[in-house]
Amino acid sequence: MTDNYFDSETYSKIDFTKKQIKKGEYDNCTFDNCNFENVHASNIQFVECEFINCNFSNAIVKNSAFKDVQFVNCKLIGVKFNECDVFLLQLSFNNCQLNYASFYQLKIPKTQFINCNLEEADFTEAQLQEVIFDGSSLKSTIFEATNLEKSDFTSANHFSIDPDANRLKGAKFSKENLIGLLHKYKIIIE
């Protein structure tokens, strides 16, 4: 049995909870307003694809590949990206809900999280060099043994990062959000 191959196709308003997504490789495809909530989207290749206004909440993406994939205005609550195929993994997120998402031990340098909500997301032991968290909320997000070198937090908010437990060389912060680095000391800044 050969895998299906889909090239430069657009999928609009498809509810994959009712119509099963076909296994195979999706190359340069656009998914607009599609519902993947709780869907088993495992063992699928997404290459240079764009997901716009899609709901991926609690979707199972085990062994799926996301190679140069963009998510725009998507809901990705609870997605375990750490179970993806890591070969050539490249993601970007713009205006996405990523609460409770897991990026545990992933190598995703230069990823962009623009205006995203990453509440209680897990970046434990991840390689996040030169990642941009522009305008993103990182409330209760877990950074533990995470490499954040040269990452940009200048407009991020609500984060708490322990400088002793993470690599921060060259990371950028604004004066207004430095409290997120001092949180563990329980000091008062006025």
C-alpha positions in Angstrom: 0.0 0.0 0.0 1.5 3.4 -1.0 1.1 6.5 1.0 -1.2 9.3 -0.4 0.5 12.4 -1.7 -1.3 15.8 -1.7 0.3 18.8 -3.3 -0.7 22.5 -3.1 -4.3 21.7 -2.1 -6.6 23.8 0.1 -8.8 22.2 2.7 -11.5 24.5 4.0 -14.1 24.0 6.8 -13.4 20.3 7.0 -14.3 18.6 10.3 -11.8 15.8 10.6 -13.7 14.5 13.7 -16.3 13.4 11.2 -14.3 12.8 8.1 -11.0 11.0 8.8 -7.8 12.7 7.5 -6.0 10.5 5.0 -2.6 9.3 6.0 0.2 10.5 3.7 2.2 13.5 2.8 0.7 17.0 2.5 3.1 19.3 0.6 2.4 23.0 0.4 -1.2 22.6 1.5 -3.4 25.1 3.3 -5.9 24.0 6.0 -8.4 26.8 6.7 -11.0 26.6 9.4 -10.6 22.9 9.9 -11.3 20.9 13.0 -8.7 18.4 14.2 -9.9 18.4 17.9 -9.1 15.0 19.6 -8.2 13.5 16.1 -5.6 10.9 15.7 -3.4 12.7 13.2 -0.4 10.4 13.7 2.1 9.3 11.0 1.3 12.2 8.6 3.8 14.4 6.9 3.0 18.1 6.7 5.6 19.9 4.5 5.5 23.7 4.0 1.8 23.7 5.1 -0.2 26.5 6.6 -3.0 26.0 9.2 -5.3 29.0 9.6 -8.1 29.2 12.1 -7.9 25.5 12.9 -8.6 23.7 16.1 -6.0 21.1 17.0 -6.8 20.8 20.7 -5.8 17.5 22.1 -5.0 16.1 18.7 -2.6 13.2 18.7 0.3 13.9 16.5 2.6 11.0 17.3 5.3 10.5 14.6 3.7 13.2 12.4 6.2 15.5 10.7 5.8 19.3 10.7 8.5 20.6 8.3 8.3 24.4 7.8 4.7 24.5 9.1 2.9 27.7 10.1 0.0 27.9 12.5 -2.1 31.2 12.3 -5.0 31.9 14.7 -5.1 28.2 15.7 -6.2 26.5 18.9 -3.5 23.9 19.9 -4.4 23.3 23.5 -2.7 20.2 25.0 -0.9 19.2 21.8 2.1 17.0 22.5 4.6 18.3 19.9 7.3 16.3 21.7 5.8 13.1 20.2 6.2 14.5 16.6 8.8 13.2 14.2 11.8 15.5 15.0 13.5 15.2 11.6 13.5 18.7 10.0 10.9 19.9 12.5 10.3 23.6 11.9 7.2 25.4 13.3 6.0 29.0 13.6 3.0 30.2 15.6 1.0 33.5 15.2 -1.9 34.4 17.4 -2.3 30.8 18.6 -3.6 29.2 21.8 -0.9 26.8 23.0 -2.0 26.3 26.6 -0.8 23.0 28.1 1.2 22.1 24.9 4.3 20.1 25.4 7.6 20.8 23.7 9.6 18.6 26.1 13.2 18.0 24.9 12.5 19.3 21.4 15.1 21.1 19.3 13.2 24.0 17.8 15.7 26.9 17.5 14.5 30.1 15.8 10.8 29.2 16.3 8.5 32.2 16.4 5.7 32.5 18.9 4.0 35.8 17.9 1.1 37.0 20.2 0.5 33.5 21.5 -0.9 32.2 24.8 1.4 29.5 26.1 -0.1 29.2 29.6 1.3 26.1 31.3 3.1 24.9 28.2 6.1 22.7 28.9 9.6 23.5 27.5 11.5 21.3 29.9 15.0 20.4 28.4 14.1 22.0 25.1 16.6 23.7 22.8 15.1 27.1 22.1 18.1 29.1 20.9 17.0 32.4 19.1 13.3 31.7 19.7 11.1 34.8 19.6 8.2 35.1 22.1 6.9 38.5 20.7 3.8 39.6 22.6 3.2 36.1 24.0 1.9 35.3 27.5 3.9 32.6 29.3 1.9 32.3 32.5 3.0 29.2 34.5 5.0 28.0 31.4 7.7 25.5 32.4 11.3 26.3 31.6 13.6 23.8 33.3 17.0 22.9 31.9 16.0 24.8 28.8 18.4 26.4 26.4 17.1 29.9 25.8 20.3 31.4 24.6 19.7 34.5 22.3 16.0 34.1 22.7 13.8 37.3 22.7 11.5 37.9 25.6 11.4 41.7 25.3 7.7 41.9 24.8 6.7 38.6 26.4 4.8 38.7 29.7 3.8 36.6 32.7 6.8 34.4 32.6 8.9 33.0 35.4 12.3 31.7 34.4 14.9 30.5 36.9 18.3 31.8 35.6 20.1 29.2 37.6 18.1 26.3 36.0 18.2 27.5 32.4 20.7 28.7 29.8 20.1 32.4 29.1 23.3 33.7 27.6 22.5 36.5 25.1 18.7 36.3 25.8 16.9 39.6 25.5 14.5 41.0 28.2 13.0 44.4 28.7 13.3 46.4 31.9 9.5 46.0 32.4 9.6 42.2 32.4 12.8 41.5 34.4 10.5 40.5 37.4 10.0 37.2 35.5 13.7 36.4 36.2 13.6 37.4 39.8 10.4 35.7 40.8 12.0 32.8 42.7 13.7 35.2 45.1 10.3 36.6 46.2 11.6 40.1 46.3 9.5 43.2 46.0 10.2 45.5 43.0 8.5 48.9 42.9 
